[in-house]
Amino acid sequence: MKPSRVLLAAFTLGLITWPAISAPPKAVVVAPPAPPQPAPEFAAWMNLCSLRPSSLIQAQLLARPVEPGASLWHAMKIEDGKGPLLLDQSALLITKLPSLEGKPLDPPALLNYVRRHFAELLQAAQMNFTPVAEADKALWSSEAPTGTIATLYSATGSLALAVTEATDEHFTFSSVQASNKDGAVPPLVWQRSFAVREALPFEGCLFTTHAVARAMSDQAAPTSPAWSALLTALADFVQKNGGAVETTILPSATTSVPWESVHEKFHQPKVAWLDLKGSWQSTDPSHRFHLEITGWTGTCEFIERNSRNQELKMTLPFKVEMEKPGELKFTIRRPNNTKEVLEYYGFPEGIRTEILTRQPEPSTLILAPIKGGKLNGLWSGISITKDASGKHLKEMKQPSEAKPKPYPFSTTTAAQEAPVPVIRKAKPVAE
């Protein structure tokens, strides 16, 4: 038989088959590798040393006086501390979660219990936790406690703190300061978190607390109250309510590391500070306004210059308001009913008297922080028109009647500026 007939017979009998014809293989999509994640314990340190309160929390603090008419609350900055960074940790391994009223607690419910009974648990650690106002007591007991301000008293002193984070898995305290006119500074800048996470293969969870702290002076050493007693109190609660703990595996630990190394490699804040601390100068060609804000005492050094390089310097209060969530407005009012101000504008005595008779309102400078570390300023001043003789007042428009004039501001340093002579008397200039 011819070869061709042999092949045909083989195909017919099914002894040989054509290879299957398939579509070209699809391109294999390889997902990019996930970015490396720090180990849980290291992530806790990194997050804490980089944490800044949200813009909303910062604004709420700055807009809230310690007492009516008193200095302001503001968040303390870990970067303003002195010396090394203190790292403190304690943990409790809960192998079986407790029950309350016959219902087993899951990890978020346990953390919620700790928060709502925080003051009670701290008594075992000889610490006292007290919200500063009735509104803070209600906020701390609510489902959304961020913004609560409280004072923590211990054998090492007292710290004012605010709740800056709160989720089902953790809550965080950050130290805050009430700016005092006497310049008193708390001994410590401090952040501490309390968290729960799975503790496989156990049915319970791992309850942890981490803290970072720095001293606020060269003489002081960063210290933190012992928190192991709080975990002992928590362990007692767990065991009395049908749970179980292991207390010997995870000892507490405290160490310190050079701040320079942490700041260079691991300090990665994601939120900008809203405060105005520092030197600010208007960016108009004549640099008309200069502000010096050295601390949150509710006052600033207000310097105004005219085209003749004449300078008027006054210490003025400023008011902080929150127009929208997270958006601040700083208002400075410069009086117009003083001899010093009216002489600065060069008005003769007769016109000064006529201006005072009409009860001039203060001029206002309203500042609003914007991106890039700058400020938008709006200035509203009095407007004076003399009569034909130039000796009397014809018309005066109050600042509330004037159209605000924009003055952008940026930061500067006094060392960069040439000294300007202070001359009180000058020829009249328009505000």
Secondary structure, 3 states (H helix, E strand, C coil): CCHHHHHHHHHHHCCCCCCCCCCCCCCCCCCCCCCCCCCHHHHHHHHHHHCCCCHHHHHHHHCCECCCCCCEEEECCHHHCEEEEEEEEEEEEEEECCEECCEECCHHHHHHHHHHCHHHHHHHHCCEEEECCHHHHHHHCCCCCCCCEEEEEECCEEEEEEEEEECCCEEEEEEEEECCCCCCCCCEEEEEEEEEEECCCCCCEEEEEEEEEEECCCCCCCCCCCCHHHHHHHHHHHHHCCCEEECCCCCCEEEEECHHHHHHHCCCCCCCCCCCCEEEEECCCCCCEEEEECCCCCEEEEEEECCCCCEEEEEEEEEEEEEECCEEEEEEEECCCCHHHHHHCCCCHHHHHHHHHCCCCCEEEEEEEECCCEEEEEEECCEEEECCCCCCEEEEECHHHCCCEEEEEEEECHHHCCCCCCCCCCCCCCC
